[in-house]
Amino acid sequence: MNLDPFRDARFTPWWWEWAPRETRTKENLPKRAEIAIVGSGFTGLVAALQLARAGRDVVVLEADTVGYGASSRNGGQVGSGNQRFTVAKLIELYGKDQAQALLQEGISALSYIKAMIGAEDIQCHYREAGRFRGASRPKHYDNLARDMDDLHTFAGVESYMVPQAELGSEIGSSLYYGGAVLPGDASLHPALYHSGLLDRAESAGVRVFSHARVEDVQDRGQKLQITSARGVLSADKVLIATNGYSDRSIPYFYRRVVPVASAIIATTELSPDLMTRLMPKKRVCGDTRRVHHYYQSSPDGLRVLMGGRLAGRADTTRPQKFVHLYRHMLEIFPELAG
């Protein structure tokens, strides 16, 4: 395949066109803070916001621009997280009680983010249009049906099955052998959501510092000493919120977190009629492949956003790294060729 589809592509996150990343470099790093948070993504900012409103003195340290990582460039799909393992597999791995606790934690997270967006009035195109999971093989349809039954039994999650004959009501594709719909799942614009959290955190008194990569954290008895690219900070407590971006400066997480590269491609603007034909209910979508893809319409309803795993790290200087995403998009929607 030639690389013509990427000839005029821009290799920066499409989300950032709506919410450019910001720097926080003017203020000098303080000598001390009550709580230091490493990482300015969703986890870091939500924690900082809650702590600041509880009266704590909070500083957030970010290695790059604020929200540079996955928080501002993810798939924008909001769900309870039960995608990797079936309920039966979770029970096999962890036992019934722990499996149920894990499922409930995911459901609570879904409720929390919805409540957070509403309470903080964050304008991020939150849309509760549901999720469609396509069965990539005939046997996957039956497996999905069993898993949806288990999900309702153990966690109370509502869903329904869509047989292959009715597939057109959900998606303008003949690729799947039916699928499942989880109507409670949602989508949002991740970069706008992040910008909203940043604004609320700073309004609550949180001090955020970009380009302050943490190089070392040392226990100095009653205090913790954080050495960063912008100086040394002493704190009573440190919260590490770096997830897949954890490096050798935090050995505990570096040894335990395995980063997995993922990327999203966005089409040029398409006609509203075509978008309605392809994705009539504007759901977030995925499939049952072992290495699955995820996709949806953009918040303005004019583009298809297609995401999936990458081999190795994302390299925007090599368009061939993203060709498999384009190929799979055409498997689902052949009329997008060209």
PELIN-V274323 format. One line per field, one symbol per residue. psi: psi as a letter, one per 30 degrees, with the letter a starting at -180 (. if undefined). A space follows every 10 residues. Layout:
psi->???
//
This chain:
psi->klgefgeglk hlkeefffik kllifekkkl fllekkkjkh aeeeeeeeee eefggljkkk kkeblkgebf eggafgkjaf fieekleeee eeefleeeee eeeeeeeeee eeeeeeeeef hkjghkjifl kkjkjfleff eeeeeeeeee eeeffgkkll kjlefgeffe kikgelhaak kjfflallje eeeeeeeeee eeffgkkkjl hhkkfkkkjh cflkkjklfg akkklelkkj hfbfgkaffi eeeeffkjkk kllklkllkl keeeeeeeif ghlklaagle jllkllllef gflkjkllll jalkjffjff fgefeeeeef eeiffgk.
//
